[in-house]
């Protein structure tokens, strides 16, 4: 019974999805056709506008340019640019010095850490050599035993 109900539910869902897809497709199709025709109907003739612009140009007044003010403005911009450049160069030099100091401190710390690691490695190597020597002595003693019981271990 559960299998039949599941199949019924899946078929109903598939048919509903197909119907919804067809519905939205048909609605969208109508909208896109209407939108395309609106763009094609917009044919304007701009030939008449040229005559109107010519009459407006005759009444137009012009503004005189003051070259002295422009030179002063340019000098002000040059001064501001030079000041900004000096600030940037100064900040870059300070940053460079700080980076050098930090790098030197890091190099010194790394050298100290390397020396400590070297000392620790030497101590560990000495301890390992001592342990190896003790082990070697014990191994020699173990194999030096005589087998007088006649077992096959000695062969």
DRENDO-1510 file (C-alpha; in Angstrom, 1 decimal, always signed):
<recs>
REC; n; res; u; v; w
REC; 1; UNK; +0.0; +0.0; +0.0 .
REC; 2; UNK; +2.9; +2.4; +0.9 .
REC; 3; UNK; +4.6; +1.8; -2.5 .
REC; 4; UNK; +1.4; +2.7; -4.4 .
REC; 5; UNK; +0.9; +5.8; -2.4 .
REC; 6; UNK; +4.5; +6.8; -2.9 .
REC; 7; UNK; +4.2; +6.3; -6.6 .
REC; 8; UNK; +0.9; +8.3; -6.7 .
REC; 9; UNK; +2.6; +11.1; -4.8 .
REC; 10; UNK; +5.6; +11.2; -7.1 .
REC; 11; UNK; +3.4; +11.2; -10.3 .
REC; 12; UNK; +1.3; +14.0; -8.8 .
REC; 13; UNK; +4.3; +16.1; -8.0 .
REC; 14; UNK; +5.8; +15.6; -11.5 .
REC; 15; UNK; +2.6; +16.6; -13.2 .
REC; 16; UNK; +2.2; +19.6; -10.9 .
REC; 17; UNK; +5.8; +20.7; -11.7 .
REC; 18; UNK; +5.2; +20.2; -15.5 .
REC; 19; UNK; +2.0; +22.2; -15.3 .
REC; 20; UNK; +3.7; +25.1; -13.4 .
REC; 21; UNK; +6.5; +25.1; -15.8 .
REC; 22; UNK; +4.2; +25.4; -18.8 .
REC; 23; UNK; +2.1; +28.1; -17.1 .
REC; 24; UNK; +5.2; +30.3; -16.3 .
REC; 25; UNK; +6.6; +29.7; -19.8 .
REC; 26; UNK; +3.5; +30.8; -21.5 .
REC; 27; UNK; +3.2; +33.9; -19.2 .
REC; 28; UNK; +6.8; +34.9; -19.9 .
REC; 29; UNK; +6.4; +34.3; -23.6 .
REC; 30; UNK; +3.6; +36.9; -23.8 .
REC; 31; UNK; +5.6; +39.5; -21.8 .
REC; 32; UNK; +8.8; +39.2; -23.9 .
REC; 33; UNK; +6.8; +39.6; -27.2 .
REC; 34; UNK; +5.1; +42.8; -25.9 .
REC; 35; UNK; +8.4; +44.3; -24.7 .
REC; 36; UNK; +10.2; +43.8; -28.0 .
REC; 37; UNK; +7.5; +45.6; -30.0 .
REC; 38; UNK; +7.7; +48.7; -27.8 .
REC; 39; UNK; +11.4; +49.3; -28.6 .
REC; 40; UNK; +10.8; +49.2; -32.4 .
REC; 41; UNK; +8.1; +51.9; -32.3 .
REC; 42; UNK; +10.4; +54.6; -31.1 .
REC; 43; UNK; +11.5; +56.4; -34.3 .
REC; 44; UNK; +12.3; +60.0; -33.5 .
REC; 45; UNK; +13.4; +62.6; -36.1 .
REC; 46; UNK; +16.1; +64.8; -34.7 .
REC; 47; UNK; +16.5; +67.0; -37.8 .
REC; 48; UNK; +14.3; +69.7; -36.4 .
REC; 49; UNK; +16.5; +70.1; -33.3 .
REC; 50; UNK; +19.5; +71.4; -35.2 .
REC; 51; UNK; +17.7; +74.6; -36.2 .
REC; 52; UNK; +16.7; +75.3; -32.6 .
REC; 53; UNK; +20.3; +74.8; -31.3 .
REC; 54; UNK; +21.7; +77.4; -33.8 .
REC; 55; UNK; +19.4; +80.1; -32.5 .
REC; 56; UNK; +20.4; +79.4; -28.9 .
REC; 57; UNK; +24.1; +79.6; -29.6 .
REC; 58; UNK; +23.7; +83.2; -30.8 .
REC; 59; UNK; +22.4; +84.3; -27.4 .
REC; 60; UNK; +25.0; +82.5; -25.4 .
REC; 61; UNK; +27.6; +84.4; -23.4 .
REC; 62; UNK; +31.1; +83.2; -22.6 .
REC; 63; UNK; +33.1; +83.3; -19.4 .
REC; 64; UNK; +36.6; +84.8; -19.6 .
REC; 65; UNK; +39.3; +82.7; -18.1 .
REC; 66; UNK; +41.7; +84.2; -15.7 .
REC; 67; UNK; +45.1; +82.7; -16.4 .
REC; 68; UNK; +46.7; +84.3; -13.3 .
REC; 69; UNK; +44.4; +82.4; -11.0 .
REC; 70; UNK; +45.1; +79.3; -12.9 .
REC; 71; UNK; +48.8; +79.7; -12.4 .
REC; 72; UNK; +48.3; +80.3; -8.7 .
REC; 73; UNK; +46.2; +77.2; -8.4 .
REC; 74; UNK; +48.8; +75.2; -10.3 .
REC; 75; UNK; +51.5; +76.4; -8.0 .
REC; 76; UNK; +49.4; +75.5; -5.0 .
REC; 77; UNK; +48.9; +72.0; -6.4 .
REC; 78; UNK; +52.7; +71.6; -7.0 .
REC; 79; UNK; +53.4; +72.7; -3.4 .
REC; 80; UNK; +50.8; +70.2; -2.0 .
REC; 81; UNK; +52.3; +67.5; -4.2 .
REC; 82; UNK; +55.8; +68.2; -3.0 .
REC; 83; UNK; +54.7; +68.2; +0.6 .
REC; 84; UNK; +52.8; +64.9; +0.2 .
REC; 85; UNK; +55.8; +63.4; -1.5 .
REC; 86; UNK; +58.1; +64.4; +1.4 .
REC; 87; UNK; +55.7; +62.9; +3.9 .
REC; 88; UNK; +55.5; +59.7; +2.0 .
REC; 89; UNK; +59.3; +59.5; +1.6 .
REC; 90; UNK; +59.8; +60.2; +5.3 .
REC; 91; UNK; +57.3; +57.5; +6.3 .
REC; 92; UNK; +59.0; +55.0; +4.0 .
REC; 93; UNK; +62.4; +55.7; +5.5 .
REC; 94; UNK; +61.0; +55.3; +9.0 .
REC; 95; UNK; +59.3; +52.0; +8.1 .
REC; 96; UNK; +62.6; +50.8; +6.5 .
REC; 97; UNK; +64.5; +51.6; +9.6 .
REC; 98; UNK; +62.0; +49.8; +11.8 .
REC; 99; UNK; +62.1; +46.8; +9.5 .
REC; 100; UNK; +65.9; +46.7; +9.7 .
REC; 101; UNK; +65.8; +46.8; +13.5 .
REC; 102; UNK; +63.2; +44.1; +13.7 .
REC; 103; UNK; +65.1; +41.9; +11.2 .
REC; 104; UNK; +68.3; +42.3; +13.2 .
REC; 105; UNK; +66.6; +41.5; +16.4 .
REC; 106; UNK; +65.0; +38.4; +14.8 .
REC; 107; UNK; +68.3; +37.3; +13.4 .
REC; 108; UNK; +69.9; +37.6; +16.9 .
REC; 109; UNK; +67.1; +35.6; +18.5 .
REC; 110; UNK; +67.4; +33.0; +15.8 .
REC; 111; UNK; +71.2; +32.7; +16.4 .
REC; 112; UNK; +70.7; +32.3; +20.1 .
REC; 113; UNK; +68.0; +29.7; +19.5 .
REC; 114; UNK; +70.3; +27.8; +17.1 .
REC; 115; UNK; +73.2; +27.9; +19.7 .
REC; 116; UNK; +70.8; +26.5; +22.3 .
REC; 117; UNK; +69.6; +23.8; +20.0 .
REC; 118; UNK; +73.2; +22.9; +19.1 .
REC; 119; UNK; +74.2; +22.6; +22.8 .
REC; 120; UNK; +71.1; +20.5; +23.4 .
REC; 121; UNK; +71.9; +18.3; +20.4 .
REC; 122; UNK; +75.5; +17.8; +21.6 .
REC; 123; UNK; +74.3; +16.8; +25.1 .
REC; 124; UNK; +71.8; +14.4; +23.6 .
REC; 125; UNK; +74.4; +12.9; +21.3 .
REC; 126; UNK; +76.8; +12.4; +24.3 .
REC; 127; UNK; +74.0; +10.7; +26.3 .
REC; 128; UNK; +73.1; +8.5; +23.3 .
REC; 129; UNK; +76.8; +7.5; +22.9 .
REC; 130; UNK; +77.0; +6.6; +26.6 .
REC; 131; UNK; +73.7; +4.6; +26.4 .
REC; 132; UNK; +75.0; +2.8; +23.2 .
REC; 133; UNK; +78.2; +1.8; +25.0 .
REC; 134; UNK; +76.3; +0.4; +28.0 .
REC; 135; UNK; +74.1; -1.5; +25.6 .
REC; 136; UNK; +77.0; -2.9; +23.7 .
REC; 137; UNK; +78.6; -4.2; +26.9 .
REC; 138; UNK; +75.4; -5.9; +27.9 .
REC; 139; UNK; +74.9; -7.5; +24.5 .
REC; 140; UNK; +78.5; -8.9; +24.5 .
REC; 141; UNK; +77.9; -10.4; +27.9 .
REC; 142; UNK; +74.6; -12.0; +26.8 .
REC; 143; UNK; +76.2; -13.7; +23.7 .
REC; 144; UNK; +79.4; -14.7; +25.6 .
REC; 145; UNK; +77.5; -17.3; +27.7 .
REC; 146; UNK; +78.6; -20.8; +27.0 .
REC; 147; UNK; +75.8; -23.3; +26.3 .
REC; 148; UNK; +76.8; -26.4; +28.1 .
REC; 149; UNK; +73.4; -27.9; +28.1 .
REC; 150; UNK; +73.8; -29.2; +24.5 .
REC; 151; UNK; +70.9; -27.3; +23.1 .
REC; 152; UNK; +70.7; -26.1; +19.5 .
REC; 153; UNK; +70.8; -22.4; +20.6 .
REC; 154; UNK; +74.5; -22.1; +20.2 .
REC; 155; UNK; +74.6; -23.4; +16.7 .
</recs>
